[in-house]
Amino acid sequence: MKRDVSRLVSVTALAAVLATGLATPMSVHALEEGGYVGQEGEGHPDVVYNFLKHFSYDQYYWGVKSQITSNNDNRVDAMDIAIFAGHGNKWLFAMTDGSVNLGNAGGTSDGGWGDLDIEFAAFESCYVVPSPLEVSDWWSAWVGGSDDLFDGLHQLISFRTVSWQSTDQKVSDRFGDLVAGNYPVWQAWFRAINEKGKSDEKGAAVMHPDADGETYYNFGADPHPDHQSLRIWYQY
């Protein structure tokens, strides 16, 4: 198991990464965007829409567990980028019909994510991507076995801390703006949190190391589904 731990120490450091990390847009195939809403009446539909409105999006659904697990080939894994809004915890995400453990969500007939299409996934949710500051074994839930989620997925991003409802709509809006503008994906997430979030909101992003500098419009080949290499960037 190759484990790669990285830290982002300041807004200044992030700006330097973004300034040198821009990529030239390319159009190999029609990209598709999807959004999945965890709960009603808590602002989550607007969080999802504020990202999707920057694109000609393809899916915008109330979230149910099968979209992540047994029917992901027709939902999440049929998209190139997906955003979720709802309640979360370490490796957990709450849909309208219950919670999903993302650490074993790939153990279904549809497998994990990326064996079909998805490259990037974002969770506007508390604590979904724990960093080494929260848990020493931050990696094995993502790439530790046959039921893991990373079956070609390039990047998964969320918060390692609380995510406040008072700011999450602004964060997802800014994130969508940056991604549509061809900023590297995980760096766009961190910048959106820095600019629109509260001081105690901290992002985290797990990815195959080869996917580190990818943008939505310029990304490489899918990582091998059985890879055991993972990098984490996190704010602190």
C-alpha positions in Angstrom: 0.0 0.0 0.0 1.4 3.3 -1.0 0.1 6.1 1.1 0.9 9.8 0.4 -0.1 12.4 2.9 0.0 16.1 2.0 -1.0 19.2 3.7 -2.2 22.6 2.4 -1.1 25.2 4.9 -2.5 28.5 3.7 -4.6 30.4 1.2 -1.3 31.7 -0.2 -0.1 28.2 -0.9 -3.4 27.3 -2.6 -3.3 30.4 -4.8 0.2 29.4 -6.0 -1.0 25.9 -6.8 -3.9 27.3 -8.8 -1.8 29.8 -10.7 0.5 27.1 -11.9 -2.1 24.4 -12.3 -4.3 25.7 -15.1 -4.8 23.3 -17.9 -6.0 23.7 -21.5 -9.6 22.7 -22.0 -10.2 19.7 -24.2 -13.4 18.1 -25.5 -13.0 14.4 -26.1 -16.6 13.5 -25.3 -19.7 15.2 -23.9 -19.1 15.6 -20.2 -22.0 14.9 -17.8 -22.9 16.4 -14.4 -25.2 14.9 -11.8 -26.4 16.1 -8.4 -28.1 14.2 -5.5 -30.0 15.7 -2.6 -29.8 14.1 0.7 -32.7 15.6 2.7 -35.7 17.9 2.1 -36.2 21.2 3.9 -32.6 21.9 4.9 -31.3 23.8 1.9 -29.7 20.8 0.2 -31.5 21.2 -3.1 -30.1 24.7 -3.5 -26.6 23.5 -2.6 -26.7 20.9 -5.4 -28.3 23.3 -7.9 -25.8 26.1 -7.1 -23.1 23.8 -8.5 -25.1 22.3 -11.4 -26.3 25.7 -12.7 -22.7 26.3 -14.1 -23.2 23.4 -16.5 -25.8 21.9 -18.8 -26.4 19.2 -16.2 -27.8 15.8 -16.9 -29.1 14.5 -13.5 -30.6 16.3 -10.5 -32.3 13.8 -8.1 -33.5 13.3 -4.6 -30.8 10.9 -3.3 -31.5 7.3 -2.6 -29.0 4.7 -1.6 -29.2 2.7 -4.8 -27.8 5.7 -6.8 -24.5 5.2 -4.9 -24.6 1.4 -4.7 -26.6 -1.1 -6.7 -27.8 1.3 -9.4 -24.7 3.5 -9.6 -24.1 2.6 -13.3 -27.3 4.5 -14.2 -26.8 7.3 -11.8 -23.5 8.4 -10.2 -21.2 6.3 -12.3 -23.0 7.4 -15.5 -21.8 11.0 -14.8 -18.3 12.5 -15.1 -18.7 14.6 -12.0 -21.2 14.3 -9.2 -22.1 16.5 -6.2 -24.0 15.4 -3.1 -25.5 17.6 -0.4 -26.7 16.1 2.9 -25.6 15.0 6.4 -22.4 13.0 6.7 -19.9 11.5 9.0 -16.6 9.6 8.6 -17.0 7.7 5.3 -20.8 7.9 5.8 -23.5 9.8 3.8 -27.2 10.1 4.5 -29.7 9.7 1.6 -33.5 10.1 1.8 -33.9 6.4 2.5 -31.0 5.9 5.0 -27.2 6.1 5.3 -24.5 4.6 3.0 -21.1 3.5 4.2 -18.9 4.8 1.4 -16.2 2.4 2.6 -18.0 -0.6 1.3 -20.4 0.9 -1.2 -18.5 -0.8 -4.0 -19.5 -4.3 -3.0 -22.6 -4.5 -5.1 -23.6 -5.8 -8.6 -22.6 -2.4 -10.1 -19.2 -2.4 -8.4 -17.5 0.8 -7.3 -17.2 4.1 -9.0 -15.2 4.7 -12.1 -15.6 1.3 -13.7 -18.1 3.0 -15.9 -17.5 6.8 -16.2 -17.3 9.0 -13.1 -14.0 10.8 -12.5 -14.8 13.3 -9.7 -17.2 13.3 -6.7 -17.9 16.0 -4.2 -19.8 15.8 -0.9 -21.0 19.0 0.7 -21.3 17.2 4.0 -19.7 17.1 7.4 -16.7 14.8 8.0 -17.0 12.5 5.0 -13.3 12.5 4.2 -11.3 12.2 7.4 -7.7 13.2 7.3 -4.7 11.9 9.4 -5.6 14.5 11.9 -8.8 12.6 12.7 -7.9 9.0 12.0 -4.5 7.3 11.5 -6.0 4.9 9.0 -7.5 7.4 6.6 -6.9 5.4 3.4 -8.1 1.8 3.7 -11.8 2.5 3.6 -11.2 4.0 0.1 -8.9 1.4 -1.5 -8.6 -1.4 1.0 -10.6 -4.2 -0.5 -12.9 -5.6 -3.2 -15.9 -3.5 -1.9 -14.1 -0.2 -2.0 -15.4 2.8 -4.0 -12.3 3.6 -6.1 -12.7 1.4 -9.2 -11.4 4.1 -11.6 -12.6 7.1 -9.7 -10.0 9.9 -9.8 -10.8 12.2 -6.9 -13.3 12.3 -4.0 -13.6 15.6 -2.1 -15.5 16.7 1.0 -14.9 18.1 4.5 -12.9 16.6 7.3 -14.7 19.0 9.6 -18.2 20.4 10.1 -19.9 21.9 7.0 -22.2 24.7 7.9 -25.6 25.1 6.3 -25.2 28.9 6.4 -22.3 28.8 4.0 -22.7 25.5 2.0 -24.7 27.1 -0.8 -22.1 29.7 -1.4 -19.3 27.1 -1.3 -21.0 24.9 -3.9 -21.7 27.9 -6.1 -18.1 29.1 -6.0 -16.9 25.5 -6.5 -19.0 25.2 -9.6 -17.8 28.5 -11.0 -14.2 27.5 -10.6 -14.6 24.0 -12.0 -16.4 25.3 -15.0 -13.6 27.8 -15.4 -11.1 24.9 -15.7 -9.4 25.2 -12.3 -8.0 21.9 -11.0 -10.8 20.1 -9.2 -9.6 19.6 -5.6 -7.9 23.0 -5.6 -11.1 24.6 -6.7 -12.9 22.9 -3.7 -10.3 24.2 -1.2 -10.4 27.7 -2.7 -14.2 27.8 -2.5 -14.1 26.9 1.2 -11.4 29.5 1.8 -13.4 32.2 0.1 -17.0 31.3 1.1 -16.8 29.0 4.1 -16.3 29.7 7.8 -12.9 29.6 9.5 -13.6 26.2 11.1 -14.7 24.5 7.8 -11.7 22.5 6.4 -11.7 20.5 3.2 -10.1 17.2 2.4 -9.5 15.3 -0.9 -8.5 11.8 -1.6 -7.2 10.8 -5.0 -5.0 8.5 -7.1 -1.6 10.4 -7.1 -1.7 10.6 -11.0 -4.9 12.6 -10.7 -3.5 15.3 -8.5 -3.5 18.2 -11.1 -6.6 17.2 -13.1 -9.3 19.6 -14.2 -12.8 18.7 -15.2 -11.9 19.3 -18.9 -8.5 17.8 -18.8 -7.9 14.5 -17.0 -5.9 11.4 -17.7 -6.7 7.7 -18.0 -8.7 6.0 -15.2 -6.6 4.5 -12.4 -6.5 0.7 -12.3 -9.5 -0.6 -10.3 -7.2 -2.6 -8.0 -4.7 0.2 -7.3 -3.3 0.6 -3.8 -2.0 4.1 -4.2 -3.8 7.0 -2.6 -3.0 10.7 -1.8 -4.8 13.0 0.6 -4.7 16.7 0.7 -6.3 18.5 3.6 -6.7 21.9 5.1 -5.8 22.6 8.7 
